[in-house]
């Protein structure tokens, strides 16, 4: 075994130490070295994929690319396979806090290896980690490595995330031209601090994209006349703290929009709320803080809605739900009282899917509505329920009784399913805080559920991948083991 400095490592510019290159004994090879290149390629892809999954809420955006570099330095075979596998190099992170030379090297390696695979490029900066000289350079510089990075054959996602209290407007002005004439499926521009520079002239010069996410930006007082070209194919739009934003105007130039998220937005037009907001293609609407005129919304294809945080009793909201009979999926994490759940059930009895906190009142309501002086079971069409357990305020027996009443099939020996219900739930998803996953909770979930991973941050306003575990009932043989743990009545 020889201790040598890898020329490849020096070229990559991403490792600092010498590596050991081992010449394998051809008589006795470990199993991994007997793998074909195709099998090894699958193994390497799984290794990199694992680095893209948050563990305990800690996700290093650089880790996927660094893992690919490490894998390419194990031995000659691994390096040849890794370099010839573009999917290993598709996710890259450029930090403006990092030395330019390192980013130049990173851009060189990235563009050479990603080839035809659609790339996921993230440009990030943290002004809190910069001194005044660095901020001045950042604001006045045009970064060649960014232009090189976006020159790749295909871009799936481009994210510009600029954090801190500094004004990143000059940086955007100087570098937004990297987007011009680039085919980008998903574009996300996020600032922590509002900038005065209008964003719509830049977006207008982009080729049509599918998804657009904007935060702490502003549109011009008059929208760029070419903006409709860049937004013509948008199917998903997320708006957060965007100023001079006319939703009416945007809906008119996004004829293919299917999913709309509204956090905070502000407009100078005092009459905008008197006009009908109409979209014949919108299927999912999420409203967080923005005050919108529910009485004027007309979306005949709308099937999913996320209930607003502060407007659940706002005038027009409940009539909107009642007349929009196409809504079958509701995210109601901010519904608190059983009375509001009853109102939701009476307003939209067609609901088939519900996402919410595991409030004892809700589970008791679903278990036996007669205790709430109701004659009929609530949510009779419900087939999918997702509940979040983040506090130790949900009695275990409350959940068990709910499972017996709404989840177990009618022919199960422990089922108490109401005869007026046509079916039990097809899927129950339980998201539970890690420190509550013990004892009877642990036994129940491990016996009847399977671990899953979902992104529900916008539903619950917290990163549920950080301190929570997600479990969903299996598709087959569900509840077979439920009777192994008899109820403590």
Secondary structure, DSSP 8 states (H G I E B T S, - for coil): -EEE--HHHHHHT---S-EEE----SSS--GGGGS-HHHHHHHHHHHHHHTTS-BTTB--TTHHHHHHHHHTTS-HHHHHHHHT-GGGGSEEEEETTS-HHHHHHHHHHHHHHHTTS-EEEEEEEEGGG--HHHHHHHHH---HHHHHHTTSS-EEEEEEEEESSS--HHHHHHHGGGGTT--EEEEEEEESS--SSBSHHHHHTS---SEEEEEEEE--SS--TTHHHHHTT--EEEEEEEES--HHHHHHT-TT--EEEES-B--S-TTGGGS-EE-SS--EEEESS----GGGEE-TT--EEE--SS-TTSTTHHHHHHH-TT--EEE-TT--SHHHHHHHHHH-TT--EEEEE--HHHHHHHH-GGGGT-SS-SSTT--EEEEEE-STTS-HHHHHHHIIIIIS-TTSTT----TT-S---SEEEEEEEGGG--HHHHHHHHHHEEEE----HHHHSS-HHHHEEEEEE-SSSTTTTGGGS----
